[in-house]
Amino acid sequence: MPQHSSAFTPSGTLQLGVFFQGVNSGTIWKAAESGSQTDFESFRRIAQTAERGLFAAFFLGEGLRLREHLGRPHALDVVGRPDAQTMLAALASVTTHIGLAATQNTTYNDPADLAHRLSSLDLISGGRAAWNMVTTDNAWTGENFRRGGYLDHADRYVHAEAFVRTAKAIWDSWAPDAIASDGTAGTAGTAGNWPADGAVRRVHHEGQHYTVDYTPRLPRSPQHHPVLFQAGDSPAGRDFAARQADVIFSAHPQFDAAVAFRADIIERTLRAGRPADAVKIMPASEFILAPTSAEAAEKKAWVRELQIGPQQAIAYLEQFWGRQLDGWDPDGPLPDIDPAVEETSETRGSGFHGAKAGELTAQWRQEAAEKGQSILEFVRAKAARSDASFVGSYSEVADTLADYARVGAVDGFNISPWLIPTGLDDIVNHLVPELQERGVYPTQYRGTTLRENLGLAVPDRAAAGEPAIR
Ligand SMILES: Cc1cc2nc3c(=O)[nH]c(=O)nc-3n(C[C@H](O)[C@H](O)[C@H](O)COP(=O)(O)O)c2cc1C
């Protein structure tokens, strides 16, 4: 295994990505300015604004089934999420530089099929595709598929590892010069569009969950293969990222937590035999900005009010009580009845997986009573990802972000706009120039591929001593 320097040197710069929300209550869909969550125009407008702001990547999440609660569609979610790869292919034709990242899970997809579809996006976009690798944390998705059921947490990452190694083997199987640019490498076709003999390797993988025996169908893209993001925060998820990913879409945006997360990932990355800076980190975040801090605070109150209305507040509590609470007054105190479940459900997208429901709800009742909060006020405070929010004037927030860049706490932020499609406008028009003035943000795209723009090396697995799967 090659030796790497254990020293981590902060790049001193930041990248931005945009995460178009399809679930949860972070996006306001009912303001006068709100667009549609399914109309291509919303996606085009956001992606082009992000590109004007030199964003590295445009992200789409994935959910293969509507989230449900107590047998009904989850009232906390907006309904409708067009297929990510279809949407990104359409966006490739109206953008030129921004990366196009599709969240795709390793539990319900198949590696040969997904590797091919991602390669297609990578070729169509001229080397701008990324795959955000997730394992998916819910059982109800499995009910959509013939396999049914759902893998144990530990198995999900074993499966994910075999999946991504197979995908990488598929992407590595065409030699770099399989199709020569002057059209002379081929032996079978007159136009030189065929690979030379021996230039494409067959991929064979026999695993616990699937077997692949496959001759890959596409050559390398200008960035070799899609950039790999990972989202999943358990120790197993972090180790998986340390071994396989280029970038982590993390859940730790607050400064101290970000610094600790960076240290943890450096340790795991070195243990995996990769250089200390091999894995970049971009946490999920929300920005509420205005010319002055007082105006930003006012805006925040408006945003929170529209993100969580009475119906969402009740639906939020129902996740933890495990029963319908629609008779409860959102302006009254928290329900003084016991939950119908022992543990908060791990399968309903809650951020409190497996907590003891009785203890948690009793603690919340006490907390709300002490603060004199109604259901609505309590949920607005609890559900808002306030730990992921950067609220302030353009220059205050730019100063804060410059501190992150200086110590290398993160490599950038993946921003969820709270308004679609105009939610990036003030970031691009005001925050980006402030960051550029501080020398912590690019003033142009470095290249045309996502890999170049993120400053990632082209993968060379043979040199890294990692054999392709046979
Ligand atoms: C920031 C972030 C974004 C995620 N986005 C998605 C998503 O869009 N679709 C999905 O199925 N899972 C998503 N996940 C969930 C992961 O797939 C994973 O299943 C979950 O975090 C549980 O794994 P863990 O225990 O390693 O955290 C996301 C996770 C994180 C941390």
The ligand as an SDF file (V2000), in Angstrom:
LIG
                    3D

 31 33  0  0  0  0  0  0  0  0999 V2000
  -26.8290   14.8010    4.2890 C   0  0  0  0  0  0  0  0  0  0  0  0
  -27.5280   13.4910    3.9770 C   0  0  0  0  0  0  0  0  0  0  0  0
  -28.3750   13.3880    2.8380 C   0  0  0  0  0  0  0  0  0  0  0  0
  -29.0240   12.1870    2.5440 C   0  0  0  0  0  0  0  0  0  0  0  0
  -29.8310   12.0990    1.4420 N   0  0  0  0  0  0  0  0  0  0  0  0
  -30.4870   10.9420    1.1550 C   0  0  0  0  0  0  0  0  0  0  0  0
  -31.3380   10.8220    0.0030 C   0  0  0  0  0  0  0  0  0  0  0  0
  -31.5420   11.7600   -0.7590 O   0  0  0  0  0  0  0  0  0  0  0  0
  -31.9510    9.6240   -0.2150 N   0  0  0  0  0  0  0  0  0  0  0  0
  -31.7910    8.5490    0.6080 C   0  0  0  0  0  0  0  0  0  0  0  0
  -32.3540    7.5070    0.3530 O   0  0  0  0  0  0  0  0  0  0  0  0
  -30.9960    8.6360    1.7110 N   0  0  0  0  0  0  0  0  0  0  0  0
  -30.3460    9.7950    1.9990 C   0  0  0  0  0  0  0  0  0  0  0  0
  -29.5450    9.8680    3.1200 N   0  0  0  0  0  0  0  0  0  0  0  0
  -29.5460    8.7340    4.0730 C   0  0  0  0  0  0  0  0  0  0  0  0
  -28.4200    7.7760    3.8800 C   0  0  0  0  0  0  0  0  0  0  0  0
  -28.7200    7.0560    2.7370 O   0  0  0  0  0  0  0  0  0  0  0  0
  -28.2940    6.7330    5.0000 C   0  0  0  0  0  0  0  0  0  0  0  0
  -29.1610    5.6960    4.7360 O   0  0  0  0  0  0  0  0  0  0  0  0
  -28.6520    7.1940    6.3530 C   0  0  0  0  0  0  0  0  0  0  0  0
  -27.9340    8.3560    6.6810 O   0  0  0  0  0  0  0  0  0  0  0  0
  -28.3770    6.0490    7.3570 C   0  0  0  0  0  0  0  0  0  0  0  0
  -27.0280    5.6400    7.2870 O   0  0  0  0  0  0  0  0  0  0  0  0
  -26.0130    6.0470    8.4360 P   0  0  0  0  0  0  0  0  0  0  0  0
  -26.4950    5.2890    9.6180 O   0  0  0  0  0  0  0  0  0  0  0  0
  -24.6560    5.6700    7.9680 O   0  0  0  0  0  0  0  0  0  0  0  0
  -26.1400    7.5540    8.6260 O   0  0  0  0  0  0  0  0  0  0  0  0
  -28.8690   11.0750    3.4110 C   0  0  0  0  0  0  0  0  0  0  0  0
  -28.0220   11.1760    4.5160 C   0  0  0  0  0  0  0  0  0  0  0  0
  -27.3420   12.3490    4.8240 C   0  0  0  0  0  0  0  0  0  0  0  0
  -26.4320   12.4200    6.0360 C   0  0  0  0  0  0  0  0  0  0  0  0
  1  2  1  0
  2  3  1  0
  2 30  2  0
  3  4  2  0
  4  5  1  0
  4 28  1  0
  5  6  2  0
  6  7  1  0
  6 13  1  0
  7  8  2  0
  7  9  1  0
  9 10  1  0
 10 11  2  0
 10 12  1  0
 12 13  2  0
 13 14  1  0
 14 15  1  0
 14 28  1  0
 15 16  1  0
 16 17  1  0
 16 18  1  0
 18 19  1  0
 18 20  1  0
 20 21  1  0
 20 22  1  0
 22 23  1  0
 23 24  1  0
 24 25  2  0
 24 26  1  0
 24 27  1  0
 28 29  2  0
 29 30  1  0
 30 31  1  0
M  END
$$$$
